Each structure stands twice: as C-alpha cells, then as structure tokens.
Amino acid sequence: MKQPYDIIIVGGGMAGASLAIALSGHGLQIALIEAADLKIDTVPNYDDRGIALAYGSQRIFSALNTWSDMAADAEPIRHIHVSEQGGFGFAHLDAEEEGVPALGYVITARNLGAALLKRLSGIQDIDVIAPGRVQWVNIEEDLAHVGLEDQTLSTRLLVAADGGNSFVRQQLCFEVKRREYGQTAIAANITPGLAHRNIAFERFTRNGPMAMLPMTEQRCALVWTVKDEMAGEILSLNETRFLERVQRQFGWRLGKLQRAGKRSGYPLSQLYVPDTVQHRAVVIGNAAHTLHPVAGQGFNLGIRDVAALAEVVLQAVSSGKDPGLLAILERYQEWRRKDQRTVVQLTDALVRSFSNDLLPLRMARNIGLLALEGLPPARHTIARAAMGIHGRLPRLSRGLPV
Ligand SMILES: Cc1cc2nc3c(=O)[nH]c(=O)nc-3n(C[C@H](O)[C@H](O)[C@H](O)COP(=O)(O)OP(=O)(O)OC[C@H]3O[C@@H](n4cnc5c(N)ncnc54)[C@H](O)[C@@H]3O)c2cc1C
C-alpha cells in the first residue's frame, strides 16, 4: 500500500479497468477497487453480450496495447444497414466509403474483459483491491477518503467508475437526470442460415429496435428491445419459438435463423450526470451516463471519457500539478461535455422517435432514412460520429500513447 494514492478508481468494469491501464506506467500510485473478485467469471458485466466497439474505441485499445489480445475474438463491421419493419426507407454506412478498415468491431463483453484483466495482471504499479466494496466516501481539501470493510484509503483524485447505480456518485450528491423507458433489452448470440458478410443490421420494429451484429464464427449478436411486460414471456420461450419470434421481426436477410445461445434480459433506463466533476472526484462510464443500447454507444462514450481523463491527469502531473484540483478536472469536464450531452440526447431521440407508430411520424422517419441514403455528406458526418472520431480527439483516440 502506497498511501495516499494519486488516483483511486472505484469499479473494475470496462471503464475502470481501461482507465487503470491507461494511467499505469507513469509513476503514479494507483488503486483499483472492485466489489467482485477481479476474475472474468465474477465481474458482473463481463458477460456474453456482444459489444459493438466503434473504430475510435478500437484505436484506443490499440494504443493501450490491449487490442492484440482482443483482435482474434473481434469481428469487423464493414457495413451498417438501418431499416424499419414494414417501411420503405433504409440507409447504409460503408467502411470503404469512409476510408477505414472497419466501422467498428463486435466482441463479447467477456472477451473484452478477459483482455483487460490479462493486461492488468502484468502491471506492477496498480494495487488491485478485489473483492473490496466502498462503503463510505469523504472529501476533504487535500485528500478524498474511501472506507472499505476493513480499511480506509486516501487519494488525491477519486474516480467513480462503479456503474449505473454508482454508490460513490450517490454519496457525493452529483445531480442525476433519469428517464425510464419501460423497456428491456434481450441479448442472445444467434447462428443465422446465411453468412453475415460483416453487416450490422439495425432494424426498427413495432415491438422495439432490433440489432443483429456480425460476430466471429459466423454468429450474430442480437440485441432486441421489447416492452417490459413482454420480456418475461420472450425470455422463457423455447429456442424454436424464440427464433420464430426473432425471425418475424427481423425478416429473412440472414436466411433462416438456426440457433440461439443463452438469453439475458437487461432492464433499460437513461441516466445522465450533467456535471461530472467535483473537487477531488470525477464520475466516468456508466456512472456518468447510462444509455439505451439502441445505437451501441454506451461503452464507446465511456472509453472516450477514459482517454480524455488519462490525458488531462497525466498532463497535470507531468507539470507538477495536483490532478484532484477542481480547476484541472474542469478541463476534463469541458472537453467531454459536448460529446456526452450529444450522444445522450441523440440516443434518447432515436428511441423515442422510433417508438412512436403514428402514420405521419412513420412516413417522416422513412423519408429521413431515404434522404440520408441519398446524401453522402450527411452520411459521412453520421459515420464519423458513430465511429467516435469526431471533435477534438484525445491522443489515445488517434492511436498515440497518452
Ligand atoms: C444489452 C446491452 C448491450 C450493450 N451493447 C453495447 C454496445 O454494443 N456498445 C457499447 O459501447 N456499449 C454497449 N452497452 C453498454 C455497456 O455494456 C456499458 O456501457 C458498460 O458495460 C459500462 O461499463 P462501466 O465500467 O462503466 O460500468 P459497469 O460495467 O457497471 O462496472 C461497474 C463496476 O463497479 C463495481 N462496483 C459497483 N459498486 C461498487 C462499490 N461500492 N465498490 C467497489 N466496486 C463497485 C461493479 O462490481 C462493477 O464491476 C450495452 C449495454 C447493454 C445492457
């Protein structure tokens, strides 16, 4: 133990583990506290759901030297096809048109987590405290203190990466804006009858948006959003009936759906913290913004928080400044505010627009999709935003060391 720490990160999920890796190797004293055992089968969100990593996120992992342990399990997305069930509009994005090898990659949260944990295990300058649950937090002028069951730790900067129900965020009374959707995401890995040809399908159906993303071994990651009241019944269907239901919503672009892996349900709501910093504390990842998975942007937004925060902190430390000062953290906040707010608002607008079945709105949506299809500059802007390579990019997002 090297108390007081320079940085304590609470939460060893994808955001917290990535930040610990990004900050390591620069002479900082870092602690990573995770409530579960820090193993691939025990960290709650390192499960089998497919995560669409934007091209910009892949560049961050490359710069963090973790992509080499992810690449074999990651399938490139070369095209994105957006359509509405029963509608005439569609739009597509294409990697070649954008001049990139892939618009993004799909990897299971388990494989992504395994690569992060492998990298963490080879790092000497991080004290991993797991299992260890933070039970109280106290901020003073010079240090922040966190209490675990059997010890108290102190730090110059406390990072809350402890997920949507963040205990640290609640203890520090950060303002939170919430929206309930009354929807559940059903995730399962599906084996289709036809090759996916690296196309990610986003289909808006009357029963909610459905994504079918290309995975390794010619599987597809299904994320289907349904009303809460339908979720229990769909989750309990046998495999044949479940596949029939998915097929009815998705159509036949991937031939007859053959097999479905384990199904999981995730109740959905949106959470947004407008001001993510205080003196000696910052919230990142799902603790700062929890999104509907309709556009697959939740973790992509979180990893951009990681890249920007690592850069701001390391710049401050290298010029002899205290990284926990509000003035330093406000630089991070100003950098991240626009991206966070835009992605939260656009994701919400997408969910609500496509949840409405009124005929004029359906017409407008389909005309909008067709207009997008016919307007390459608009498509290009949307593609760059979806790839996470717009605006002022941190060094890691440019593939450079932090
Ligand atoms: C169905 C579904 C599909 C998704 N698809 C995509 C996608 O395609 N692309 C994408 O970018 N995102 C996607 N997401 C979002 C993505 O999964 C999340 O953004 C990401 O998992 C959040 O990671 P995190 O580290 O911020 O939080 P979490 O994964 O919630 O990690 C928080 C960690 O903190 C620990 N913790 C909590 N409290 C304490 C405490 N008091 N003390 C110590 N530790 C504590 C927890 O044990 C946990 O390990 C999807 C989400 C869902 C539900």
Ligand as a Chemical Component Dictionary entry (heavy atoms), coordinates in Angstrom:
data_LIG
# 
_chem_comp.id                   LIG 
_chem_comp.type                 NON-POLYMER 
_chem_comp.pdbx_formal_charge   0 
_chem_comp.three_letter_code    LIG 
# 
loop_
_chem_comp_atom.comp_id 
_chem_comp_atom.atom_id 
_chem_comp_atom.alt_atom_id 
_chem_comp_atom.type_symbol 
_chem_comp_atom.charge 
_chem_comp_atom.model_Cartn_x 
_chem_comp_atom.model_Cartn_y 
_chem_comp_atom.model_Cartn_z 
_chem_comp_atom.pdbx_ordinal 
LIG C1  C1  C 0 -27.829 -5.219 -23.743 1  
LIG C2  C2  C 0 -26.722 -4.225 -23.780 2  
LIG C3  C3  C 0 -25.955 -4.080 -24.923 3  
LIG C4  C4  C 0 -24.923 -3.151 -24.959 4  
LIG N1  N1  N 0 -24.242 -3.012 -26.122 5  
LIG C5  C5  C 0 -23.265 -2.071 -26.210 6  
LIG C6  C6  C 0 -22.547 -1.879 -27.426 7  
LIG O1  O1  O 0 -22.794 -2.555 -28.433 8  
LIG N2  N2  N 0 -21.586 -0.923 -27.460 9  
LIG C7  C7  C 0 -21.294 -0.139 -26.373 10 
LIG O2  O2  O 0 -20.431 0.736  -26.475 11 
LIG N3  N3  N 0 -21.954 -0.300 -25.202 12 
LIG C8  C8  C 0 -22.929 -1.242 -25.095 13 
LIG N4  N4  N 0 -23.594 -1.414 -23.914 14 
LIG C9  C9  C 0 -23.204 -0.583 -22.751 15 
LIG C10 C10 C 0 -22.033 -1.184 -21.967 16 
LIG O3  O3  O 0 -22.310 -2.512 -21.610 17 
LIG C11 C11 C 0 -21.767 -0.336 -20.733 18 
LIG O4  O4  O 0 -21.593 0.996  -21.139 19 
LIG C12 C12 C 0 -20.522 -0.794 -19.970 20 
LIG O5  O5  O 0 -20.642 -2.133 -19.565 21 
LIG C13 C13 C 0 -20.340 0.094  -18.731 22 
LIG O6  O6  O 0 -19.112 -0.204 -18.104 23 
LIG P1  P1  P 0 -18.700 0.526  -16.740 24 
LIG O7  O7  O 0 -17.353 0.004  -16.429 25 
LIG O8  O8  O 0 -18.920 1.984  -16.843 26 
LIG O9  O9  O 0 -19.774 0.021  -15.656 27 
LIG P2  P2  P 0 -20.047 -1.447 -15.069 28 
LIG O10 O10 O 0 -19.836 -2.477 -16.100 29 
LIG O11 O11 O 0 -21.392 -1.385 -14.426 30 
LIG O12 O12 O 0 -18.920 -1.659 -13.951 31 
LIG C14 C14 C 0 -19.025 -1.122 -12.659 32 
LIG C15 C15 C 0 -18.193 -1.974 -11.707 33 
LIG O13 O13 O 0 -18.161 -1.334 -10.430 34 
LIG C16 C16 C 0 -18.265 -2.306 -9.406  35 
LIG N5  N5  N 0 -18.822 -1.652 -8.211  36 
LIG C17 C17 C 0 -20.082 -1.199 -8.033  37 
LIG N6  N6  N 0 -20.233 -0.648 -6.806  38 
LIG C18 C18 C 0 -19.029 -0.758 -6.192  39 
LIG C19 C19 C 0 -18.538 -0.371 -4.900  40 
LIG N7  N7  N 0 -19.321 0.244  -3.996  41 
LIG N8  N8  N 0 -17.235 -0.652 -4.582  42 
LIG C20 C20 C 0 -16.428 -1.265 -5.484  43 
LIG N9  N9  N 0 -16.847 -1.641 -6.732  44 
LIG C21 C21 C 0 -18.120 -1.391 -7.082  45 
LIG C22 C22 C 0 -19.190 -3.372 -10.009 46 
LIG O14 O14 O 0 -18.997 -4.624 -9.391  47 
LIG C23 C23 C 0 -18.783 -3.367 -11.493 48 
LIG O15 O15 O 0 -17.806 -4.335 -11.795 49 
LIG C24 C24 C 0 -24.644 -2.336 -23.837 50 
LIG C25 C25 C 0 -25.397 -2.481 -22.670 51 
LIG C26 C26 C 0 -26.429 -3.406 -22.643 52 
LIG C27 C27 C 0 -27.263 -3.521 -21.387 53 
# 
loop_
_chem_comp_bond.comp_id 
_chem_comp_bond.atom_id_1 
_chem_comp_bond.atom_id_2 
_chem_comp_bond.value_order 
_chem_comp_bond.pdbx_ordinal 
LIG C1  C2  SING 1  
LIG C2  C3  SING 2  
LIG C2  C26 DOUB 3  
LIG C3  C4  DOUB 4  
LIG C4  N1  SING 5  
LIG C4  C24 SING 6  
LIG N1  C5  DOUB 7  
LIG C5  C6  SING 8  
LIG C5  C8  SING 9  
LIG C6  O1  DOUB 10 
LIG C6  N2  SING 11 
LIG N2  C7  SING 12 
LIG C7  O2  DOUB 13 
LIG C7  N3  SING 14 
LIG N3  C8  DOUB 15 
LIG C8  N4  SING 16 
LIG N4  C9  SING 17 
LIG N4  C24 SING 18 
LIG C9  C10 SING 19 
LIG C10 O3  SING 20 
LIG C10 C11 SING 21 
LIG C11 O4  SING 22 
LIG C11 C12 SING 23 
LIG C12 O5  SING 24 
LIG C12 C13 SING 25 
LIG C13 O6  SING 26 
LIG O6  P1  SING 27 
LIG P1  O7  DOUB 28 
LIG P1  O8  SING 29 
LIG P1  O9  SING 30 
LIG O9  P2  SING 31 
LIG P2  O10 DOUB 32 
LIG P2  O11 SING 33 
LIG P2  O12 SING 34 
LIG O12 C14 SING 35 
LIG C14 C15 SING 36 
LIG C15 O13 SING 37 
LIG C15 C23 SING 38 
LIG O13 C16 SING 39 
LIG C16 N5  SING 40 
LIG C16 C22 SING 41 
LIG N5  C17 SING 42 
LIG N5  C21 SING 43 
LIG C17 N6  DOUB 44 
LIG N6  C18 SING 45 
LIG C18 C19 SING 46 
LIG C18 C21 DOUB 47 
LIG C19 N7  SING 48 
LIG C19 N8  DOUB 49 
LIG N8  C20 SING 50 
LIG C20 N9  DOUB 51 
LIG N9  C21 SING 52 
LIG C22 O14 SING 53 
LIG C22 C23 SING 54 
LIG C23 O15 SING 55 
LIG C24 C25 DOUB 56 
LIG C25 C26 SING 57 
LIG C26 C27 SING 58 
# 
